[in-house]
Amino acid sequence: MSKGFTDDDDALLAELGVEVEVKKNVSRTPREERIIAGFEEILSFTEEHGRAPQHGEDRDIFERLYAVRLDRIRDIQNCRELVAPLDNQGLLANVPKTKAMETDDLDDDALLNALGIEVAALPITELKHVRSTAEKKAADEIANRDRCEDFATFKPLFEQVQKELASGLRETRPFEMKAEIEKGRFFIVSGQKAYVADKGETIITDQGRTDARLRVIFDNGTESSMLMRSLQRALNKDEAGRRITDPTAGPLFSDQTIDGDEASGTIYVLRSKSDHPLVAENRNLVHKIGVTNMSVEKRIAGAQLQPTFLMANVEIIATYELYNINRTKLENLIHRIFEPARLDVEIMDRFGRPVMPREWFLVPLLVINDAVEKIKDGTISNYTYDPQQAKLIHIR
C-alpha cells in the first residue's frame, strides 16, 4: 500500500524545485467503481493476449465474461464516457452510441446469467467454482462411471503403457485438440489413465459442431460412456491433463535410402554357438536382437569374451538398415514386443561372476521379420508376442 506525501514532504520537494501535483479527489459511486474495475480487467486481458476478449463456448469462462461485459459497456453511453479516459487500447473506438445509462446493467450475476452460467455466491474475482452448463455436464460424465465388467481385457494395455512410459517409448504431453481423441488413444485425466476403447458415429450438435459417443476405460477398473467434447473439456480444464503418445521409434524406418537420408544404424539378429544346454537345445529359436550404429561385424568382434554374447561366437542371421530413427527407442520397442519370450539364462563372465544377458529371445526368425514389417508400416504398437502361439497377436 503506497503512502501519500506529508506536508513536510511537499515542502522539501518545493525547495528542490520539484512541482508538487495537487490531485483532486474524485468521488465515484460504488456502481461506477465497479464499472471501472471491470473495464480495467478487460484492458489487462487485452494487453496479456494481444486481442480483445471474444465470445465462444470453448473460450475460458473469464474471457467470455469479459466479452459480454465489453459489449455492454460499448452499448451504454454513460459507461463508454466513464471508461473512455482509460481506453488506451482502442476498445471503444467506432462504437455507435445506442443506449443511455438505465439500470444496474453491469451486475456480474446478470452477465453470468446471460452466458448460461450458474451464479455462485462469490465475488467475480473468485469465480473458480463457477461452471457453465457444458462444463458441469463434462465433469459429471467424467465422475459418473460404471464398473468395467470386462476390465481384464484392458488391464494388460494399461500395464504395457506404463512400461512404455518408463522406458521412453511413450511420452506424455499437454492435450491440444479434439482431433487427438480417437479410438485406441490413451490420456491422463483427473489423475487417471483413460483409454478410448470405442468411438461411435460422428454426430452434429444443435450448435452445428461435430461430436461422438465414446467408451472410455479408466485404469481403476471403471468406464464411462461420454461425448467426445466432454472428454475434451475435461482435459482442457485439468492442468495436469495429458495425451499419452503412441510408441514410436522415429519418423522413418526404411530399408532403402532416399535423398537427404542419413543411415542411423542397423537391427541385427544373431544366433549363438554357445554349448549352454538351453541354447544348444533351442539353437534355431534362440536369437539375440539388437541395434547398433556400427557395422555388425565390428559389433560382434570378440563375442566369445563378452557376456552379452553368451561368452561364445555368434552367427549373423539377419540385418535391417535404419534411416532417421532413434536407435535406443527402437531397440526398447523390439525388446518390449518380445518380452514374453526373453531367454532366462545365467552364464559366468571371464572373472567367474554370474551374468544374465537381456537381449536373447526364444523367437522364430519368421516372427522377427514380421515384427520388422509392422514397425515399418507403423502398426507394431497394436501387437505383442504370444509364446504359446509363437506369433504376434493383435491387442486392440
N, C-alpha and C positions, 0 to 999 in steps of 0.2 A: 504494500500500500504506500503510495507516494505521499510526501508531505508538502504542504504549501509553504510559500515564503512567509517569514515573520516580518514585522515592521523593521527590525534591525537588519534583516537580510536585504530588504528593499533599500535601506539607507546605504548599506555597503555597496550594493550594485550601482546606486546613483553616483557614489564617489568614484567608482571605477569607470564611469561614463557609459554604463550599460543601461539602456532604456528599459524600464520595467513595464511590461504589458499588464494593463488592468483588465482582467477578464470579467465579463458580465455574467451574472448568474441568470441562466435561462430556466424558467420554470416550465416543466413538462408534466402533462397528466400521466398517470400510470399507463393509460392506453397508448399514448404517444411514445412513451419509453419502450413499451413492448413492440410497437411497430418498428422503431429504430433498431432495437436489438435484433429483431427478426431479419431486417434488411442487412444488418452487419454480418449475420450468419451466412446470408446468401452471397455477400461480397467475398467472405472468406472461402466459401466453397468454389466460387468462380476463379479466384486467384490460385487456389490449390490445383484445380483441374484444368484450368485454361479454357473454360467454357461455362456458359450459364447452366444451371440445373435443368434437367429435361424430364419430361413425363415418360411413363412406361412401366408396365407391370414387373419387368425384370430389373428395374432400377432399384438402387438402395432405398430403403424407407425414408431416409433423411433427404436424399436428392428429390424424391417425389414430393415430399412435404415442401421443400424449398421452391420447387417448380410451381406448385399451386399457390404458394404464398406470393411469389413474384408476380404471377398473373393477377392476383387480387390487388396487389399494390399498384400495378400498372393501370388497372381498370378504375381505381378510385382516385379522383383528382386530388383530394386533400392529402392522401397518402403519398402520392407522387411528389407533391410540393414539400411535404415534410422530409422525405429522404433524399430529394434531389441534390442537396449540397454534399451528400456522402457518395453520390454515384460517380466514382472515378473510373468506372469500367463500362460506362455507356449502356447500362442495363435498361434504362428508362427511355432511351433515345427513340424518337419517331413513334411513340405510342400514343394513339388517339385518346383524348380526354372524353371518357364516356359516362362517367358517374361522378356524383358528388358524394362526400362522406355521409353515410347514412347511419349504420348501426355498428355494433361491435363486431364488424365483419371478419376481422383477422384473428379471432379466437382460435387457438391451435386445435381445440377439440372439434370445432366446426370444420377446419381444414382436414383433419383426420377422417372425419365422417364422410367428407366429400371424396376421399380416397377409398372408402370402403374399409377403413381400418378401425379396429376396436380401440376405444379410448381407455387407457389405464389411468388410475388416479395418481399420476405423476406429472411433474413439470416437463416441458418439452425437452429439456436437456437431459432427462433421464428416460429416454424412450426405448431403452434396450429390451424391455419386456413387451413392447407394443408390436403386434404382428398382424399382417394382412390376413384376409381370409385364405388366400392361396398358401401363404406361409404356414398358417395353422394346419391346413389340410396336409401339407407336405410333412410337417412334424408328426402329425397323427399317423400318417401312413408308415413312417419310419418306426414310430413307437408301437403301433398296433401290429403285432406279429403273431403268427401261429407256430406251433411246434412243427418242425420239418420231419414228416414221417419217414422219408427216405434219405435222411441225412447221411447214412452210412455210404451212400453213393458219392456224396460231395466231400466228406471229411478228408479222403486222400488228396483231393485237389487243394484244399486249404493247407494241408501239411506240406505238400510239394511246393506251393507258392512260398511258404515261409522258408523252406530250404533254399529256394532260388533267390529270395531276397537276401539271405545270409551269405550266399556265395557270390552275389553280384550279378547273377543272370537277369534278375529283375530289379527294377528301381521304383521308387515312389516319387511322384511329382505332383504339384498342385493341379487340381482339376481345372480345366479351362472351358470346355464347351460341350453342349448336349450331344454332338456327333460322336463323342467318345463313348457314349453309353450304348454298347452293343452286346449281343449275346456272346458269352464266353469271356467277358471282361471282368476284372477284379477292381474293387475300390476299397477305400478305408473311409468309413463314415461313422460318426459318433463313437469313435474308438474301436470299431469292429471291422473286420474284413467282410466285404459283401461281394457276392458272386452273382452275375446276371445269368441265370440258368435258362431263361427263355424270354423272348420278346415277341409280343403279338403284332397284329397288323397295325400299320400306321393309320391313325385317325386324325380328323381335323376338328379342332375345338371350336367353341362358339366365337372365339376371338380370331379364328382363321389360322391358328397355329397347329403345327404337327405334334402328335403325341402318340404314345403306345403303352399298352399294359405290359408290365414286366413281372416275371417271377424272380425275386431276389432272395438268395440264400445267405444267411449270416453264419459266421464261424462259431456262434454259440448254439447252433442247432435249431435256430428259428428261421422262419421265412416270412415274406411279405409280398402280397400282390399289389403293387403300386404303379402309378403312372410314371413314365419316364421323366416328365417335368417335375414330379415330386422328388425324385432322386436327385435331379439336377439342382433344385432349390436347396435340398438338404446338404449337398456337397458344397454349394456356394456359400451357404450360411456358416458351415463348420470351418473354422480357421485351420483345423488340422485335417480337413477333408483332402483325400489324395486319390489319384489314379495310380494303380499298380501297372507298370508297363509289362508288355509281353516279353518272354525270354527271347533274347536275340544275341547273336554273336557279332553282328556288324551289318553295314548297309549292303554288302555284296559278297556272295560266295560263288565262285566260278572256277571251272577247270580250264578256262581259256582267257587269255589277256585281251583287253581292248585298249585302244589308245588312251594314255593317261593313267592306266592302272599300274600299280606297283605291287609286286609279289610280297605277301606278308608272311608266308610260311607254308608248312606242309603238315597235313594229317598223315600219320604213319600207322600202319598195322603190322605188328611183329609176331612171330611165332618163336617160342623158346626151344632151345636144345637142351634144357636142363634135364637131369636124371632124377629130379624130385619125383616121388611116386605119383603124387596128384597130377603133376604136369605131364609126366610120361603117359599116364593112363588116358589123358584127355588132350593129347597134343594138338589134334586138329580143331579143337574148340577153344583152347586157351590162347587168348590174344592180348597183346599189350596195345592199347590205343593211346596215342599221344599227339602233341602238336609241337613243332619246332620251327625256328626261324633260320636254321642252318640246314645243310644237306643231311639227309637221313643217314648216309654212310658215315659222315663225321659224327653225328649224334650217337651212333651205336658203337663207335670205336672203343675198344677196351670193355665191351659189355660184360665179359666174364669176371671183371673186377668190380662191378657196380651192383649193389643190392637191388636197385630199381630194375635191373635186367635179370634178376634172379641168380646173379653170380654165374651166368652162363652165356655162351654165344647165342645169337638170335638170327632169324631169317626174316628178311623184308617180304611181307605178303602183299601189301597194297600201299599206295600213296595217293594223296589228293592235294593238288595245289590250291592255295588260298590267295585271294586278292582283296585288298582294302578291308581287312577284317580284324577284329580283336582276338588275338590268339588265346589269351587267357580265358576270356568268356566262352569261346568256342570249346576249348578243352573241358571247362567246367560243365558246359551243356551236354557234351557227349558222355561224360562220366555220370552226370545225373540220370541220363536216359538208361544207362546200363548198370546203375547202382544195384538193382536186384540180383545181378549176376556177377558182382565183384568177387574175385577169387580170394578166398580166405586162406592164405598160406604164409607160413613164417619160415624164414631162412636165416642163416648166420652170415654176417659180413666177414671181411678179411680179418677182423680183430676178435671174432668169436661172439659178437653181440647180436642178439635176435633183432630182426627187421621184418616188418610186414609191408611189402610193396603194395601200392594202392592203384596202379594203373593196369592191372591184369584182370581180364573178364572171361567167363565161360560163355562165349557168344559165337555162333557160326559166322563166317565171313560174309555170307549172303545177307544176314541181318545188318551187319555193319554197313554194307553197301546201301541197303535200304534206308538206313538212318541218314547217311550222307545225302542221298537223293532228297529226303524230306527236309534236311537242312537247306538244301539248295532252293526248294520251292516254298520255303517258309512255313511249312505245316508241322514241323517237328515238335512244337510246343503242345500239340494235341495228342502226343503219343508217349508211351512208356514201354519198357521191355518186360514181357512175361516169360520167365524162365521155364514155366511148365509147358507153355505152347511153343517156346523157342521162336517168338516173333514179336514184332512191335504191335501193340494194341491201342486202339483209339480210346482216349479217356474223356472225351467231351462229345 
